[in-house]
Amino acid sequence: MENRTLIIVPAYNEEQALPATLAELKCHFPPEDILVVNDGSSDGTEAAAKNAGVRVVNLPVNMGIGVAMQTGYRFAARHGFTAAVQCDGDGQHPAAQIPLLLAKLAEGNSFVVGSRFIDTDGEGFKSLFVRRQVIRYFSHLIALLTGQRVWDVTSGFRAAGRRTIEIFAADYPFDYPEPEALVLLARHGCRIAEVPVVMRERQGGVSSIGLFAGVYYVVKVSIGLFVQRLRK
């Protein structure tokens, strides 16, 4: 099978940042290997994607990041892609960093997470203290449940091999899927790796997680991780 990589760009109301994000991606990948999953946006996200000349799948209403990503993985599985990279539409994930994820994937790993928190110069990503403590909590919890350590469990910058694509095409968590997806893969015996990457602040739009949503996030994901681990 020919090695082909699909760049999946989930996007919800990202008309501000999406044009620059796609222009940067097209400097490294052909437009036919870039898929924007427009998650029921109410702004000009669809037009921005179509103007960039990349592939576009439009969800009829806002379904959330889990549905958007599973749509991308199903597209990758159906069209014979051997790898898939999640690259958010808000401009945080530099396209030049994608080869780092793919190189780690080529070492025999099933899934690779681009980490903001394992840095060769020891500085890492500058995030809010509370947010970093929440991520650290989930990192320890996932290690306890799976025996595999991932430091940046909420990173949306990820690369999946063919087997992982097929797993996610059939089953993918909803709402806040990034931590749960790691437990899902561990249940399937997949090898998860992590590689240090540089990320930027979002280049437009507004984060969907506020204070109240953050409390809900911690409770919901904690329960979801245990449920995911107990599934057959």
C-alpha positions as CSV (number, residue, x, y, z in Angstrom):
1,M,0.0,0.0,0.0
2,E,1.3,3.4,-0.9
3,N,2.1,5.6,2.1
4,R,-0.4,8.5,2.2
5,T,-1.1,11.0,5.0
6,L,-4.4,12.8,5.5
7,I,-4.3,16.0,7.4
8,I,-7.6,16.3,9.3
9,V,-8.6,19.8,10.3
10,P,-11.7,19.9,12.5
11,A,-13.1,23.4,12.4
12,Y,-16.0,25.2,14.2
13,N,-16.3,28.9,13.5
14,E,-12.7,29.3,12.5
15,E,-13.1,31.7,9.6
16,Q,-10.5,34.1,11.1
17,A,-7.6,31.6,11.5
18,L,-8.5,28.9,8.9
19,P,-7.2,30.7,5.7
20,A,-3.7,31.1,7.2
21,T,-3.7,27.6,8.7
22,L,-4.6,26.0,5.3
23,A,-2.1,28.2,3.4
24,E,0.6,26.9,5.7
25,L,-0.5,23.3,5.4
26,K,-0.5,23.6,1.6
27,C,3.2,24.5,1.7
28,H,3.9,21.0,3.0
29,F,1.0,18.8,1.7
30,P,-1.0,18.7,-1.5
31,P,-4.6,20.1,-1.1
32,E,-6.1,16.7,-1.9
33,D,-4.5,15.4,1.3
34,I,-6.0,18.1,3.5
35,L,-9.5,17.6,4.8
36,V,-11.5,20.3,6.7
37,V,-14.4,18.9,8.7
38,N,-16.7,21.8,9.1
39,D,-18.5,21.1,12.3
40,G,-21.8,23.0,11.6
41,S,-20.1,26.4,11.7
42,S,-22.4,29.5,11.6
43,D,-19.6,31.8,10.1
44,G,-17.6,31.6,6.9
45,T,-15.6,28.5,7.8
46,E,-17.0,26.5,4.9
47,A,-16.2,29.3,2.4
48,A,-12.7,29.7,3.8
49,A,-12.0,26.0,3.3
50,K,-13.5,25.9,-0.2
51,N,-11.5,29.0,-1.2
52,A,-8.3,27.2,-0.2
53,G,-9.1,24.4,-2.6
54,V,-8.9,21.6,0.0
55,R,-11.3,18.8,0.6
56,V,-14.3,19.7,2.8
57,V,-16.9,17.7,4.7
58,N,-19.8,19.7,6.2
59,L,-21.6,18.4,9.2
60,P,-25.2,19.6,9.2
61,V,-25.1,20.9,12.8
62,N,-22.4,21.4,15.5
63,M,-21.7,17.8,16.7
64,G,-18.5,18.4,18.7
65,I,-14.9,17.5,18.2
66,G,-15.4,13.8,18.7
67,V,-17.8,13.5,15.8
68,A,-15.7,15.8,13.6
69,M,-12.6,13.7,14.2
70,Q,-14.3,10.4,13.7
71,T,-15.7,11.8,10.4
72,G,-12.1,12.5,9.4
73,Y,-10.9,9.0,10.4
74,R,-13.7,7.4,8.5
75,F,-12.7,9.4,5.4
76,A,-9.1,8.3,5.9
77,A,-10.1,4.6,6.3
78,R,-12.4,4.7,3.3
79,H,-9.9,6.3,1.0
80,G,-6.9,4.2,1.9
81,F,-4.7,6.7,3.8
82,T,-2.0,5.0,5.8
83,A,-1.6,7.8,8.3
84,A,-3.8,10.7,9.6
85,V,-2.7,13.8,11.5
86,Q,-5.1,16.0,13.5
87,C,-4.2,19.6,13.0
88,D,-6.6,22.1,14.6
89,G,-8.0,25.0,12.5
90,D,-7.1,27.7,15.0
91,G,-3.5,28.0,13.9
92,Q,-1.9,26.5,17.1
93,H,-0.2,23.6,15.3
94,P,2.6,24.6,12.9
95,A,2.6,22.5,9.7
96,A,6.4,22.3,9.8
97,Q,6.1,20.2,13.0
98,I,4.0,17.4,11.4
99,P,7.1,15.5,10.0
100,L,8.2,15.1,13.6
101,L,5.0,13.2,14.4
102,L,5.2,11.1,11.2
103,A,8.8,10.2,11.9
104,K,7.9,8.9,15.4
105,L,5.0,7.0,13.9
106,A,7.4,5.4,11.4
107,E,9.4,3.9,14.3
108,G,6.6,1.4,14.8
109,N,4.2,3.3,17.0
110,S,0.5,3.2,16.6
111,F,-0.2,6.7,17.7
112,V,1.9,9.8,18.4
113,V,1.0,12.8,20.5
114,G,2.7,16.1,19.9
115,S,3.6,17.3,23.4
116,R,3.9,20.9,24.7
117,F,5.4,19.7,27.9
118,I,8.4,17.6,27.0
119,D,10.9,20.1,25.7
120,T,14.6,19.7,24.9
121,D,15.5,23.0,26.5
122,G,13.4,22.3,29.5
123,E,11.0,25.3,29.1
124,G,8.0,23.7,27.5
125,F,4.7,25.4,26.6
126,K,3.6,28.4,28.7
127,S,0.0,27.6,29.8
128,L,-2.1,28.6,32.7
129,F,-1.1,27.0,36.0
130,V,-4.6,25.5,36.7
131,R,-4.8,24.1,33.2
132,R,-1.4,22.5,33.5
133,Q,-2.3,20.9,36.8
134,V,-5.5,19.5,35.3
135,I,-3.5,18.0,32.4
136,R,-1.0,16.6,34.9
137,Y,-3.8,15.0,36.9
138,F,-5.2,13.3,33.8
139,S,-1.7,12.2,32.8
140,H,-1.2,10.4,36.1
141,L,-4.7,8.9,35.9
142,I,-4.2,7.5,32.4
143,A,-0.9,6.1,33.4
144,L,-2.6,4.3,36.3
145,L,-5.3,2.9,34.1
146,T,-3.2,1.9,31.1
147,G,0.4,1.6,32.2
148,Q,1.4,4.0,29.4
149,R,2.6,7.5,30.3
150,V,1.6,10.5,28.1
151,W,2.3,13.9,29.5
152,D,0.3,16.1,27.2
153,V,-3.0,14.1,27.2
154,T,-5.1,17.0,25.9
155,S,-3.0,17.9,22.9
156,G,-4.9,18.0,19.7
157,F,-1.8,17.6,17.6
158,R,-1.7,13.9,16.9
159,A,-0.7,11.3,14.3
160,A,-2.4,7.9,13.8
161,G,-1.2,4.9,11.8
162,R,-3.4,2.7,9.7
163,R,-4.5,0.4,12.5
164,T,-5.4,3.3,14.7
165,I,-7.3,4.9,11.9
166,E,-9.5,1.8,11.6
167,I,-10.0,1.7,15.4
168,F,-11.1,5.3,15.5
169,A,-13.3,5.0,12.4
170,A,-15.3,2.3,14.2
171,D,-15.2,3.8,17.8
172,Y,-14.2,7.3,18.9
173,P,-15.1,9.2,22.2
174,F,-17.3,12.3,22.0
175,D,-17.3,15.6,23.9
176,Y,-13.7,15.9,25.1
177,P,-12.1,12.9,23.4
178,E,-8.4,13.4,23.6
179,P,-7.7,11.7,27.0
180,E,-10.3,9.0,26.5
181,A,-8.9,8.1,23.0
182,L,-5.6,7.2,24.7
183,V,-7.3,4.7,27.0
184,L,-9.3,3.3,24.1
185,L,-6.0,2.6,22.2
186,A,-4.4,1.1,25.2
187,R,-7.3,-1.3,25.5
188,H,-6.5,-2.4,21.9
189,G,-2.9,-3.0,22.8
190,C,-1.7,0.0,20.7
191,R,1.8,1.5,21.2
192,I,1.5,5.2,22.1
193,A,4.4,7.6,21.8
194,E,5.0,11.3,22.5
195,V,7.3,13.8,20.7
196,P,8.1,17.3,21.7
197,V,6.7,20.0,19.5
198,V,6.4,23.8,19.4
199,M,2.9,25.2,19.5
200,R,1.5,28.7,19.1
201,E,-1.3,30.6,20.8
202,R,-4.6,30.3,18.8
203,Q,-4.5,32.7,15.8
204,G,-8.2,33.6,16.0
205,G,-11.6,32.7,17.4
206,V,-12.4,31.8,21.1
207,S,-11.7,28.7,23.1
208,S,-14.8,26.7,23.8
209,I,-13.8,25.8,27.3
210,G,-14.6,28.4,30.0
211,L,-14.6,28.2,33.8
212,F,-17.9,26.3,34.2
213,A,-17.0,24.1,31.2
214,G,-13.6,23.4,32.8
215,V,-15.2,22.0,35.9
216,Y,-17.6,19.9,33.9
217,Y,-14.6,18.8,31.8
218,V,-12.7,17.4,34.8
219,V,-15.7,15.5,36.2
220,K,-16.9,14.2,32.8
221,V,-13.5,13.1,31.5
222,S,-12.6,11.4,34.8
223,I,-15.7,9.3,34.7
224,G,-15.2,8.7,31.0
225,L,-11.7,7.3,31.5
226,F,-12.9,4.8,34.1
227,V,-15.8,3.7,31.9
228,Q,-13.5,3.5,28.9
229,R,-11.0,1.3,30.8
230,L,-13.8,-1.1,32.0
231,R,-15.2,-1.6,28.5
232,K,-14.7,-5.0,26.9
